[in-house]
């Protein structure tokens, strides 16, 4: 009999993790389930337990989802990561897959999708939400110059870019990402240079065109 799949859930919302854990536990294919409320803890738990699949949210305090993916794969190139996010914009999906994630599903997916994706990735496959996969196929026909510029941003620069474009002050962005005020200022300068923007307003317009403006984000 095949051994059960061990899973590490990395999400900063305890209620959300509890719901995921309860649903995954209903599957006969799923065994041990570990939990972390941020990427730093997730990386530590991965080193300790080496779960078969890591389910990662993208929007978290601290190092965030993209940097978590990078660190996990640096420590273990064979780490199998599934992104489970509220974001369905293609720029997020593309960055996650390029970073090395084996799958991407959204939190609006039906509950069964999570188990299906975890099991498929554990067996060595990949899984992308069908609707997103279709959009990806269409978008690959013609890449926009702005998308190419966004790909030049480092994981941390991308996080800062999204927060500033969504109306966060430098100080609030620094607090959310657990960075210093000066560090976020420096990131902002580099981001403007890479994106060819002179003002925050230009960055915001660019973010709107790329679908990166998140309504009512706190």
N, CA and C atoms as a LAMMPS dump frame, in Angstrom:
ITEM: TIMESTEP
0
ITEM: NUMBER OF ATOMS
654
ITEM: BOX BOUNDS ff ff ff
-5.0000000000000000e+02 5.0000000000000000e+02
-5.0000000000000000e+02 5.0000000000000000e+02
-5.0000000000000000e+02 5.0000000000000000e+02
ITEM: ATOMS id mol type element x y z
1 1 1 N 0.843 -1.197 0
2 1 2 C 0 0 0
3 1 3 C 0.883 1.253 0
4 2 1 N 0.555 2.211 -0.854
5 2 2 C 1.36 3.423 -0.971
6 2 3 C 1.274 4.236 0.314
7 3 1 N 2.383 4.857 0.686
8 3 2 C 2.39 5.669 1.902
9 3 3 C 1.549 6.923 1.686
10 4 1 N 1.018 7.457 2.758
11 4 2 C 0.167 8.632 2.649
12 4 3 C 1.008 9.886 2.419
13 5 1 N 0.381 10.879 1.812
14 5 2 C 1.051 12.127 1.457
15 5 3 C 1.108 13.059 2.668
16 6 1 N 2.295 13.553 2.974
17 6 2 C 2.432 14.538 4.046
18 6 3 C 2.41 15.933 3.423
19 7 1 N 1.768 16.856 4.128
20 7 2 C 1.538 18.19 3.587
21 7 3 C 1.929 19.26 4.609
22 8 1 N 2.53 20.35 4.12
23 8 2 C 2.818 21.516 4.951
24 8 3 C 1.985 22.681 4.435
25 9 1 N 1.113 23.234 5.289
26 9 2 C 0.291 24.378 4.933
27 9 3 C 0.955 25.66 5.434
28 10 1 N 1.207 26.597 4.535
29 10 2 C 1.836 27.867 4.922
30 10 3 C 0.88 29.005 4.563
31 11 1 N 0.202 29.519 5.585
32 11 2 C -0.789 30.574 5.403
33 11 3 C -0.904 31.341 6.716
34 12 1 N -0.986 32.671 6.642
35 12 2 C -0.978 33.453 7.882
36 12 3 C -2.326 33.536 8.584
37 13 1 N -3.381 32.983 7.983
38 13 2 C -4.695 32.998 8.622
39 13 3 C -5.002 31.645 9.268
40 14 1 N -5.076 31.626 10.601
41 14 2 C -5.292 30.382 11.339
42 14 3 C -6.61 29.707 10.966
43 15 1 N -7.654 30.5 10.795
44 15 2 C -8.965 29.94 10.447
45 15 3 C -8.92 29.257 9.084
46 16 1 N -8.214 29.897 8.155
47 16 2 C -8.08 29.327 6.808
48 16 3 C -7.311 28.012 6.86
49 17 1 N -6.2 27.995 7.606
50 17 2 C -5.411 26.766 7.733
51 17 3 C -6.237 25.641 8.338
52 18 1 N -7.043 25.986 9.345
53 18 2 C -7.882 24.981 10
54 18 3 C -8.851 24.366 9.001
55 19 1 N -9.424 25.219 8.147
56 19 2 C -10.353 24.719 7.137
57 19 3 C -9.665 23.813 6.134
58 20 1 N -8.479 24.226 5.659
59 20 2 C -7.725 23.394 4.708
60 20 3 C -7.377 22.047 5.333
61 21 1 N -6.893 22.113 6.572
62 21 2 C -6.446 20.899 7.26
63 21 3 C -7.599 19.925 7.443
64 22 1 N -8.752 20.451 7.836
65 22 2 C -9.922 19.607 8.047
66 22 3 C -10.343 18.924 6.75
67 23 1 N -10.309 19.672 5.653
68 23 2 C -10.739 19.085 4.389
69 23 3 C -9.719 18.066 3.871
70 24 1 N -8.434 18.403 3.963
71 24 2 C -7.404 17.467 3.515
72 24 3 C -7.447 16.172 4.321
73 25 1 N -7.771 16.291 5.604
74 25 2 C -7.808 15.119 6.48
75 25 3 C -8.889 14.123 6.079
76 26 1 N -9.879 14.597 5.33
77 26 2 C -10.957 13.715 4.889
78 26 3 C -10.499 12.752 3.797
79 27 1 N -9.385 13.079 3.148
80 27 2 C -8.889 12.236 2.063
81 27 3 C -8.054 11.082 2.605
82 28 1 N -8.308 9.891 2.116
83 28 2 C -7.542 8.716 2.528
84 28 3 C -6.098 8.788 2.046
85 29 1 N -5.831 9.655 1.075
86 29 2 C -4.479 9.759 0.507
87 29 3 C -3.563 10.669 1.325
88 30 1 N -4.163 11.498 2.187
89 30 2 C -3.395 12.485 2.95
90 30 3 C -3.084 11.966 4.352
91 31 1 N -1.831 12.12 4.769
92 31 2 C -1.417 11.684 6.092
93 31 3 C -1.152 12.862 7.005
94 32 1 N 0.104 13.025 7.42
95 32 2 C 0.473 14.103 8.336
96 32 3 C 0.328 15.476 7.674
97 33 1 N -0.171 16.438 8.461
98 33 2 C -0.347 17.805 7.971
99 33 3 C 0.292 18.76 8.976
100 34 1 N 1.259 19.536 8.501
101 34 2 C 1.952 20.513 9.348
102 34 3 C 1.455 21.909 8.981
103 35 1 N 1.604 22.856 9.92
104 35 2 C 1.12 24.212 9.696
105 35 3 C 2.181 25.261 10.026
106 36 1 N 2.191 26.334 9.247
107 36 2 C 3.06 27.484 9.509
108 36 3 C 2.292 28.748 9.166
109 37 1 N 2.496 29.813 9.964
110 37 2 C 1.753 31.048 9.722
111 37 3 C 2.53 32.071 8.908
112 38 1 N 3.752 31.714 8.512
113 38 2 C 4.523 32.601 7.643
114 38 3 C 5.648 31.803 6.998
115 39 1 N 6.255 32.399 5.969
116 39 2 C 7.258 31.691 5.188
117 39 3 C 8.476 31.257 5.977
118 40 1 N 8.935 32.11 6.905
119 40 2 C 10.127 31.768 7.684
120 40 3 C 9.927 30.471 8.455
121 41 1 N 8.759 30.348 9.097
122 41 2 C 8.446 29.139 9.873
123 41 3 C 8.258 27.954 8.936
124 42 1 N 7.65 28.223 7.784
125 42 2 C 7.434 27.163 6.81
126 42 3 C 8.746 26.534 6.368
127 43 1 N 9.757 27.366 6.12
128 43 2 C 11.067 26.859 5.707
129 43 3 C 11.695 26.011 6.811
130 44 1 N 11.54 26.436 8.058
131 44 2 C 12.078 25.671 9.187
132 44 3 C 11.396 24.311 9.312
133 45 1 N 10.063 24.316 9.197
134 45 2 C 9.315 23.059 9.312
135 45 3 C 9.629 22.121 8.148
136 46 1 N 9.865 22.7 6.974
137 46 2 C 10.214 21.853 5.837
138 46 3 C 11.536 21.128 6.096
139 47 1 N 12.487 21.845 6.646
140 47 2 C 13.781 21.228 6.963
141 47 3 C 13.631 20.106 7.984
142 48 1 N 12.718 20.274 8.928
143 48 2 C 12.525 19.289 9.986
144 48 3 C 11.778 18.046 9.507
145 49 1 N 10.724 18.255 8.708
146 49 2 C 9.817 17.149 8.372
147 49 3 C 9.865 16.684 6.921
148 50 1 N 10.389 17.486 6.032
149 50 2 C 10.438 17.147 4.597
150 50 3 C 9.098 16.595 4.082
151 51 1 N 8.03 17.377 4.166
152 51 2 C 6.725 16.921 3.667
153 51 3 C 6.755 16.711 2.159
154 52 1 N 5.819 15.926 1.672
155 52 2 C 5.757 15.617 0.237
156 52 3 C 5.334 16.833 -0.59
157 53 1 N 4.424 17.635 -0.053
158 53 2 C 3.918 18.804 -0.772
159 53 3 C 3.816 19.989 0.186
160 54 1 N 4.231 21.168 -0.282
161 54 2 C 4.087 22.402 0.493
162 54 3 C 3.03 23.261 -0.193
163 55 1 N 1.976 23.614 0.539
164 55 2 C 0.92 24.478 0.021
165 55 3 C 1.175 25.883 0.549
166 56 1 N 1.437 26.825 -0.347
167 56 2 C 1.876 28.168 0.051
168 56 3 C 0.921 29.256 -0.422
169 57 1 N 0.58 30.161 0.498
170 57 2 C -0.151 31.374 0.13
171 57 3 C 0.881 32.391 -0.333
172 58 1 N 0.469 33.336 -1.154
173 58 2 C 1.415 34.351 -1.644
174 58 3 C 1.445 35.6 -0.774
175 59 1 N 0.292 36.002 -0.258
176 59 2 C 0.199 37.251 0.498
177 59 3 C 0.32 36.981 1.994
178 60 1 N 1.539 37.063 2.504
179 60 2 C 1.807 36.815 3.915
180 60 3 C 2.774 37.865 4.454
181 61 1 N 2.715 38.144 5.753
182 61 2 C 3.711 39.03 6.364
183 61 3 C 5.088 38.379 6.294
184 62 1 N 6.123 39.136 6.577
185 62 2 C 7.465 38.562 6.563
186 62 3 C 7.996 38.415 5.149
187 63 1 N 8.626 37.284 4.881
188 63 2 C 9.281 37.116 3.583
189 63 3 C 8.297 36.93 2.431
190 64 1 N 7.042 36.592 2.726
191 64 2 C 6.046 36.457 1.669
192 64 3 C 6.151 35.143 0.9
193 65 1 N 5.167 34.923 0.015
194 65 2 C 5.097 33.662 -0.702
195 65 3 C 6.177 33.429 -1.726
196 66 1 N 6.495 34.443 -2.535
197 66 2 C 7.487 34.256 -3.591
198 66 3 C 8.882 33.986 -3.026
199 67 1 N 9.227 34.72 -1.986
200 67 2 C 10.531 34.492 -1.372
201 67 3 C 10.561 33.136 -0.678
202 68 1 N 9.425 32.699 -0.137
203 68 2 C 9.343 31.37 0.479
204 68 3 C 9.623 30.281 -0.553
205 69 1 N 9.036 30.449 -1.731
206 69 2 C 9.26 29.484 -2.807
207 69 3 C 10.748 29.424 -3.157
208 70 1 N 11.35 30.595 -3.276
209 70 2 C 12.774 30.653 -3.633
210 70 3 C 13.637 29.959 -2.586
211 71 1 N 13.373 30.24 -1.317
212 71 2 C 14.184 29.653 -0.247
213 71 3 C 13.994 28.144 -0.142
214 72 1 N 12.763 27.697 -0.291
215 72 2 C 12.501 26.258 -0.216
216 72 3 C 13.233 25.506 -1.325
217 73 1 N 13.187 26.048 -2.529
218 73 2 C 13.841 25.38 -3.653
219 73 3 C 15.361 25.492 -3.591
220 74 1 N 15.852 26.552 -2.964
221 74 2 C 17.299 26.66 -2.762
222 74 3 C 17.785 25.567 -1.81
223 75 1 N 16.977 25.271 -0.813
224 75 2 C 17.348 24.247 0.167
225 75 3 C 17.134 22.839 -0.382
226 76 1 N 16.089 22.695 -1.203
227 76 2 C 15.799 21.389 -1.788
228 76 3 C 15.183 21.589 -3.173
229 77 1 N 15.971 21.448 -4.233
230 77 2 C 15.477 21.636 -5.605
231 77 3 C 14.314 20.716 -5.962
232 78 1 N 14.128 19.642 -5.185
233 78 2 C 13.053 18.683 -5.47
234 78 3 C 11.782 18.98 -4.677
235 79 1 N 11.793 20.071 -3.927
236 79 2 C 10.623 20.451 -3.132
237 79 3 C 9.418 20.674 -4.058
238 80 1 N 8.277 20.077 -3.702
239 80 2 C 7.067 20.191 -4.523
240 80 3 C 6.127 21.212 -3.894
241 81 1 N 5.931 22.323 -4.599
242 81 2 C 5.173 23.45 -4.049
243 81 3 C 3.899 23.707 -4.853
244 82 1 N 2.794 23.855 -4.113
245 82 2 C 1.515 24.234 -4.706
246 82 3 C 1.127 25.602 -4.159
247 83 1 N 0.921 26.559 -5.033
248 83 2 C 0.466 27.884 -4.609
249 83 3 C -1.054 27.859 -4.524
250 84 1 N -1.582 28.331 -3.382
251 84 2 C -3.024 28.378 -3.141
252 84 3 C -3.333 29.811 -2.724
253 85 1 N -3.806 30.635 -3.66
254 85 2 C -3.862 32.075 -3.447
255 85 3 C -5.201 32.68 -3.84
256 86 1 N -5.472 33.868 -3.297
257 86 2 C -6.675 34.598 -3.717
258 86 3 C -6.47 35.218 -5.09
259 87 1 N -5.215 35.357 -5.5
260 87 2 C -4.912 36.035 -6.762
261 87 3 C -5.101 35.12 -7.965
262 88 1 N -5.901 35.567 -8.919
263 88 2 C -6.061 34.794 -10.154
264 88 3 C -5.469 35.521 -11.363
265 89 1 N -4.794 36.676 -11.095
266 89 2 C -4.17 37.418 -12.185
267 89 3 C -2.979 36.641 -12.742
268 90 1 N -2.85 36.652 -14.049
269 90 2 C -1.829 35.837 -14.701
270 90 3 C -0.411 36.192 -14.29
271 91 1 N -0.169 37.46 -13.935
272 91 2 C 1.19 37.842 -13.568
273 91 3 C 1.631 37.091 -12.311
274 92 1 N 0.707 36.85 -11.389
275 92 2 C 1.033 36.083 -10.188
276 92 3 C 1.301 34.622 -10.546
277 93 1 N 0.423 34.078 -11.381
278 93 2 C 0.555 32.669 -11.777
279 93 3 C 1.876 32.441 -12.505
280 94 1 N 2.181 33.322 -13.447
281 94 2 C 3.407 33.188 -14.233
282 94 3 C 4.643 33.253 -13.341
283 95 1 N 4.667 34.229 -12.436
284 95 2 C 5.825 34.377 -11.546
285 95 3 C 5.99 33.152 -10.651
286 96 1 N 4.876 32.617 -10.164
287 96 2 C 4.944 31.458 -9.282
288 96 3 C 5.489 30.232 -10.008
289 97 1 N 5.032 30.019 -11.224
290 97 2 C 5.49 28.858 -11.993
291 97 3 C 6.942 29.015 -12.421
292 98 1 N 7.315 30.242 -12.819
293 98 2 C 8.708 30.493 -13.188
294 98 3 C 9.614 30.295 -11.975
295 99 1 N 9.105 30.681 -10.798
296 99 2 C 9.884 30.533 -9.56
297 99 3 C 10.11 29.076 -9.192
298 100 1 N 9.266 28.182 -9.739
299 100 2 C 9.471 26.769 -9.482
300 100 3 C 8.307 26.028 -8.865
301 101 1 N 7.172 26.71 -8.649
302 101 2 C 5.997 26.032 -8.109
303 101 3 C 5.506 24.984 -9.107
304 102 1 N 5 23.881 -8.585
305 102 2 C 4.501 22.798 -9.444
306 102 3 C 3.022 22.95 -9.761
307 103 1 N 2.364 23.875 -9.079
308 103 2 C 0.946 24.049 -9.34
309 103 3 C 0.433 25.37 -8.815
310 104 1 N -0.753 25.76 -9.273
311 104 2 C -1.355 27.022 -8.848
312 104 3 C -2.87 26.876 -8.892
313 105 1 N -3.514 27.081 -7.764
314 105 2 C -4.977 27.094 -7.708
315 105 3 C -5.4 28.296 -6.864
316 106 1 N -6.632 28.721 -7.041
317 106 2 C -7.123 29.873 -6.297
318 106 3 C -8.05 29.434 -5.172
319 107 1 N -8.197 30.318 -4.193
320 107 2 C -9.036 30.003 -3.037
321 107 3 C -10.525 30.042 -3.376
322 108 1 N -10.852 30.439 -4.593
323 108 2 C -12.244 30.407 -5.037
324 108 3 C -12.581 29.062 -5.687
325 109 1 N -11.57 28.194 -5.809
326 109 2 C -11.788 26.868 -6.401
327 109 3 C -12.667 26.017 -5.48
328 110 1 N -13.347 25.04 -6.046
329 110 2 C -14.138 24.119 -5.216
330 110 3 C -13.169 23.334 -4.323
331 111 1 N -13.584 22.966 -3.108
332 111 2 C -12.694 22.306 -2.151
333 111 3 C -11.967 21.074 -2.693
334 112 1 N -12.641 20.316 -3.545
335 112 2 C -12.023 19.094 -4.073
336 112 3 C -10.755 19.386 -4.868
337 113 1 N -10.67 20.597 -5.412
338 113 2 C -9.514 20.961 -6.232
339 113 3 C -8.22 20.898 -5.434
340 114 1 N -8.269 21.3 -4.171
341 114 2 C -7.065 21.291 -3.331
342 114 3 C -6.515 19.878 -3.177
343 115 1 N -7.377 18.933 -2.873
344 115 2 C -6.943 17.546 -2.711
345 115 3 C -6.424 16.992 -4.03
346 116 1 N -7.134 17.273 -5.115
347 116 2 C -6.718 16.798 -6.437
348 116 3 C -5.331 17.318 -6.794
349 117 1 N -5.12 18.605 -6.562
350 117 2 C -3.835 19.226 -6.894
351 117 3 C -2.709 18.654 -6.033
352 118 1 N -2.95 18.522 -4.73
353 118 2 C -1.932 17.984 -3.82
354 118 3 C -1.533 16.575 -4.233
355 119 1 N -2.513 15.741 -4.517
356 119 2 C -2.23 14.353 -4.886
357 119 3 C -1.472 14.26 -6.205
358 120 1 N -1.858 15.058 -7.18
359 120 2 C -1.193 15.013 -8.478
360 120 3 C 0.248 15.481 -8.371
361 121 1 N 0.482 16.572 -7.618
362 121 2 C 1.834 17.091 -7.448
363 121 3 C 2.693 16.119 -6.654
364 122 1 N 2.12 15.472 -5.652
365 122 2 C 2.862 14.489 -4.849
366 122 3 C 3.348 13.333 -5.719
367 123 1 N 2.589 13.005 -6.753
368 123 2 C 2.967 11.908 -7.656
369 123 3 C 3.958 12.349 -8.724
370 124 1 N 4.378 13.612 -8.658
371 124 2 C 5.368 14.086 -9.619
372 124 3 C 4.802 14.894 -10.771
373 125 1 N 3.494 15.147 -10.73
374 125 2 C 2.869 15.904 -11.807
375 125 3 C 2.774 17.381 -11.5
376 126 1 N 2.022 18.082 -12.306
377 126 2 C 1.763 19.501 -12.103
378 126 3 C 0.254 19.722 -12.142
379 127 1 N -0.187 20.842 -11.576
380 127 2 C -1.621 21.124 -11.619
381 127 3 C -1.849 22.633 -11.591
382 128 1 N -2.529 23.134 -12.609
383 128 2 C -2.926 24.534 -12.66
384 128 3 C -4.438 24.565 -12.868
385 129 1 N -5.109 25.408 -12.099
386 129 2 C -6.557 25.552 -12.231
387 129 3 C -6.927 25.657 -13.716
388 130 1 N -7.859 24.835 -14.198
389 130 2 C -8.202 24.786 -15.629
390 130 3 C -8.49 26.146 -16.263
391 131 1 N -9.249 26.993 -15.565
392 131 2 C -9.566 28.31 -16.131
393 131 3 C -8.31 29.161 -16.279
394 132 1 N -7.438 29.097 -15.272
395 132 2 C -6.188 29.852 -15.331
396 132 3 C -5.295 29.3 -16.437
397 133 1 N -5.259 27.985 -16.562
398 133 2 C -4.428 27.359 -17.591
399 133 3 C -4.845 27.829 -18.982
400 134 1 N -6.146 27.974 -19.188
401 134 2 C -6.644 28.444 -20.485
402 134 3 C -6.217 29.886 -20.733
403 135 1 N -6.309 30.717 -19.689
404 135 2 C -5.892 32.114 -19.823
405 135 3 C -4.395 32.222 -20.108
406 136 1 N -3.626 31.346 -19.454
407 136 2 C -2.18 31.341 -19.669
408 136 3 C -1.849 31.034 -21.12
409 137 1 N -2.545 30.051 -21.67
410 137 2 C -2.295 29.65 -23.055
411 137 3 C -2.548 30.814 -24.009
412 138 1 N -3.62 31.558 -23.748
413 138 2 C -3.96 32.696 -24.604
414 138 3 C -2.942 33.818 -24.442
415 139 1 N -2.571 34.089 -23.175
416 139 2 C -1.667 35.219 -22.912
417 139 3 C -0.27 34.988 -23.476
418 140 1 N 0.133 33.725 -23.598
419 140 2 C 1.468 33.414 -24.1
420 140 3 C 1.625 33.766 -25.576
421 141 1 N 0.49 33.974 -26.271
422 141 2 C 0.555 34.3 -27.691
423 141 3 C 1.252 35.64 -27.888
424 142 1 N 0.985 36.59 -26.974
425 142 2 C 1.657 37.884 -27.115
426 142 3 C 1.972 38.493 -25.751
427 143 1 N 3.231 38.45 -25.389
428 143 2 C 3.704 39.019 -24.12
429 143 3 C 3.843 40.536 -24.275
430 144 1 N 3.369 41.273 -23.3
431 144 2 C 3.475 42.722 -23.334
432 144 3 C 4.794 43.168 -22.714
433 145 1 N 5.259 44.315 -23.174
434 145 2 C 6.523 44.854 -22.683
435 145 3 C 6.491 45.088 -21.171
436 146 1 N 5.356 45.542 -20.664
437 146 2 C 5.239 45.788 -19.226
438 146 3 C 5.387 44.496 -18.432
439 147 1 N 4.832 43.427 -18.948
440 147 2 C 4.961 42.13 -18.267
441 147 3 C 6.42 41.71 -18.214
442 148 1 N 7.139 41.988 -19.288
443 148 2 C 8.557 41.635 -19.327
444 148 3 C 9.334 42.431 -18.28
445 149 1 N 8.964 43.699 -18.123
446 149 2 C 9.636 44.529 -17.127
447 149 3 C 9.357 44.017 -15.721
448 150 1 N 8.12 43.612 -15.475
449 150 2 C 7.75 43.107 -14.151
450 150 3 C 8.559 41.867 -13.802
451 151 1 N 8.86 41.06 -14.802
452 151 2 C 9.638 39.841 -14.554
453 151 3 C 11.063 40.143 -14.099
454 152 1 N 11.522 41.376 -14.348
455 152 2 C 12.869 41.764 -13.937
456 152 3 C 12.945 42.078 -12.443
457 153 1 N 11.776 42.254 -11.811
458 153 2 C 11.766 42.562 -10.385
459 153 3 C 12.098 41.323 -9.56
460 154 1 N 12.866 41.51 -8.502
461 154 2 C 13.155 40.406 -7.587
462 154 3 C 11.877 40.092 -6.807
463 155 1 N 11.798 38.928 -6.133
464 155 2 C 10.602 38.611 -5.345
465 155 3 C 10.238 39.71 -4.354
466 156 1 N 11.214 40.245 -3.637
467 156 2 C 10.925 41.285 -2.659
468 156 3 C 10.508 42.594 -3.337
469 157 1 N 11.145 42.943 -4.455
470 157 2 C 10.77 44.145 -5.193
471 157 3 C 9.331 44.038 -5.693
472 158 1 N 8.953 42.853 -6.128
473 158 2 C 7.584 42.636 -6.614
474 158 3 C 6.579 42.856 -5.489
475 159 1 N 6.89 42.338 -4.287
476 159 2 C 6.005 42.531 -3.138
477 159 3 C 5.85 44.012 -2.82
478 160 1 N 6.969 44.739 -2.804
479 160 2 C 6.937 46.173 -2.519
480 160 3 C 6.15 46.915 -3.601
481 161 1 N 6.41 46.568 -4.851
482 161 2 C 5.71 47.181 -5.98
483 161 3 C 4.197 47.04 -5.832
484 162 1 N 3.725 45.845 -5.509
485 162 2 C 2.286 45.589 -5.389
486 162 3 C 1.669 46.409 -4.254
487 163 1 N 2.375 46.482 -3.123
488 163 2 C 1.843 47.231 -1.984
489 163 3 C 1.781 48.729 -2.279
490 164 1 N 2.863 49.287 -2.816
491 164 2 C 2.893 50.716 -3.12
492 164 3 C 1.837 51.072 -4.176
493 165 1 N 1.704 50.225 -5.176
494 165 2 C 0.727 50.471 -6.238
495 165 3 C -0.699 50.391 -5.709
496 166 1 N -0.901 49.604 -4.641
497 166 2 C -2.228 49.458 -4.045
498 166 3 C -2.515 50.5 -2.972
499 167 1 N -1.642 51.524 -2.867
500 167 2 C -1.928 52.637 -1.981
501 167 3 C -1.273 52.611 -0.621
502 168 1 N -0.441 51.607 -0.362
503 168 2 C 0.274 51.563 0.907
504 168 3 C 1.319 52.673 0.955
505 169 1 N 1.475 53.302 2.113
506 169 2 C 2.58 54.236 2.281
507 169 3 C 3.852 53.423 2.443
508 170 1 N 4.99 54.069 2.287
509 170 2 C 6.257 53.359 2.462
510 170 3 C 6.335 52.765 3.869
511 171 1 N 5.893 53.542 4.865
512 171 2 C 5.957 53.06 6.243
513 171 3 C 5.042 51.854 6.461
514 172 1 N 3.819 51.91 5.91
515 172 2 C 2.892 50.788 6.064
516 172 3 C 3.388 49.545 5.33
517 173 1 N 3.981 49.753 4.155
518 173 2 C 4.536 48.628 3.398
519 173 3 C 5.689 47.996 4.175
520 174 1 N 6.504 48.837 4.801
521 174 2 C 7.629 48.334 5.592
522 174 3 C 7.136 47.492 6.759
523 175 1 N 6.069 47.953 7.425
524 175 2 C 5.516 47.208 8.553
525 175 3 C 4.929 45.878 8.107
526 176 1 N 4.218 45.884 6.99
527 176 2 C 3.584 44.652 6.501
528 176 3 C 4.619 43.607 6.094
529 177 1 N 5.721 44.056 5.512
530 177 2 C 6.744 43.129 5.025
531 177 3 C 7.864 42.899 6.044
532 178 1 N 7.735 43.529 7.211
533 178 2 C 8.751 43.396 8.261
534 178 3 C 10.126 43.863 7.775
535 179 1 N 10.124 44.984 7.059
536 179 2 C 11.358 45.579 6.554
537 179 3 C 11.526 46.972 7.161
538 180 1 N 12.718 47.538 7.032
539 180 2 C 12.94 48.89 7.521
540 180 3 C 12.387 49.888 6.513
541 181 1 N 12.102 51.087 7.002
542 181 2 C 11.605 52.172 6.145
543 181 3 C 12.605 52.451 5.02
544 182 1 N 13.877 52.508 5.369
545 182 2 C 14.915 52.816 4.388
546 182 3 C 14.996 51.739 3.305
547 183 1 N 14.854 50.474 3.711
548 183 2 C 14.931 49.376 2.742
549 183 3 C 13.811 49.479 1.713
550 184 1 N 12.6 49.796 2.181
551 184 2 C 11.473 49.922 1.255
552 184 3 C 11.675 51.121 0.328
553 185 1 N 12.226 52.212 0.87
554 185 2 C 12.532 53.383 0.028
555 185 3 C 13.513 53.002 -1.083
556 186 1 N 14.537 52.255 -0.717
557 186 2 C 15.539 51.825 -1.7
558 186 3 C 14.918 50.92 -2.751
559 187 1 N 14.056 50 -2.309
560 187 2 C 13.365 49.12 -3.256
561 187 3 C 12.512 49.951 -4.214
562 188 1 N 11.827 50.973 -3.669
563 188 2 C 10.972 51.815 -4.491
564 188 3 C 11.751 52.512 -5.594
565 189 1 N 12.944 52.98 -5.264
566 189 2 C 13.793 53.654 -6.257
567 189 3 C 14.199 52.691 -7.362
568 190 1 N 14.618 51.493 -6.983
569 190 2 C 15.041 50.477 -7.96
570 190 3 C 13.865 50.06 -8.843
571 191 1 N 12.695 49.902 -8.22
572 191 2 C 11.5 49.497 -8.966
573 191 3 C 11.164 50.52 -10.047
574 192 1 N 11.2 51.796 -9.696
575 192 2 C 10.903 52.845 -10.673
576 192 3 C 11.893 52.805 -11.835
577 193 1 N 13.16 52.576 -11.522
578 193 2 C 14.18 52.501 -12.574
579 193 3 C 13.91 51.325 -13.508
580 194 1 N 13.612 50.154 -12.926
581 194 2 C 13.378 48.956 -13.742
582 194 3 C 12.107 49.079 -14.584
583 195 1 N 11.086 49.75 -14.016
584 195 2 C 9.815 49.852 -14.726
585 195 3 C 9.757 51.055 -15.652
586 196 1 N 10.78 51.922 -15.592
587 196 2 C 10.787 53.103 -16.433
588 196 3 C 9.741 54.119 -16.021
589 197 1 N 9.475 54.178 -14.704
590 197 2 C 8.471 55.111 -14.179
591 197 3 C 9.156 56.18 -13.338
592 198 1 N 8.608 57.386 -13.372
593 198 2 C 9.181 58.486 -12.603
594 198 3 C 8.423 58.74 -11.31
595 199 1 N 7.13 58.387 -11.291
596 199 2 C 6.304 58.677 -10.119
597 199 3 C 5.539 57.431 -9.669
598 200 1 N 5.017 57.508 -8.443
599 200 2 C 4.196 56.425 -7.913
600 200 3 C 2.912 56.279 -8.722
601 201 1 N 2.402 57.418 -9.217
602 201 2 C 1.181 57.387 -10.028
603 201 3 C 1.387 56.549 -11.288
604 202 1 N 2.559 56.662 -11.904
605 202 2 C 2.865 55.864 -13.097
606 202 3 C 2.922 54.387 -12.749
607 203 1 N 3.501 54.069 -11.6
608 203 2 C 3.551 52.668 -11.164
609 203 3 C 2.138 52.134 -10.942
610 204 1 N 1.28 52.968 -10.363
611 204 2 C -0.096 52.542 -10.099
612 204 3 C -0.841 52.263 -11.4
613 205 1 N -0.675 53.134 -12.385
614 205 2 C -1.331 52.924 -13.68
615 205 3 C -0.837 51.634 -14.33
616 206 1 N 0.467 51.395 -14.226
617 206 2 C 1.042 50.182 -14.79
618 206 3 C 0.446 48.953 -14.096
619 207 1 N 0.317 49.04 -12.776
620 207 2 C -0.248 47.928 -12.006
621 207 3 C -1.697 47.662 -12.387
622 208 1 N -2.447 48.738 -12.646
623 208 2 C -3.84 48.584 -13.069
624 208 3 C -3.909 47.846 -14.4
625 209 1 N -3.044 48.239 -15.333
626 209 2 C -3.038 47.585 -16.655
627 209 3 C -2.682 46.109 -16.548
628 210 1 N -1.865 45.764 -15.562
629 210 2 C -1.43 44.369 -15.405
630 210 3 C -2.327 43.579 -14.454
631 211 1 N -3.401 44.212 -13.958
632 211 2 C -4.341 43.505 -13.083
633 211 3 C -3.807 43.266 -11.681
634 212 1 N -2.939 44.147 -11.216
635 212 2 C -2.323 43.955 -9.9
636 212 3 C -2.935 44.807 -8.809
637 213 1 N -3.937 45.608 -9.133
638 213 2 C -4.596 46.406 -8.123
639 213 3 C -5.639 45.533 -7.427
640 214 1 N -5.489 45.4 -6.108
641 214 2 C -6.386 44.55 -5.33
642 214 3 C -7.377 45.423 -4.577
643 215 1 N -8.641 45.263 -4.874
644 215 2 C -9.655 46.089 -4.24
645 215 3 C -9.834 45.739 -2.764
646 216 1 N -9.909 46.774 -1.937
647 216 2 C -10.213 46.625 -0.511
648 216 3 C -9.202 45.788 0.235
649 217 1 N -7.947 45.787 -0.193
650 217 2 C -6.909 45.055 0.553
651 217 3 C -6.501 45.874 1.763
652 218 1 N -6.361 45.22 2.922
653 218 2 C -5.987 45.91 4.144
654 218 3 C -4.555 45.624 4.512
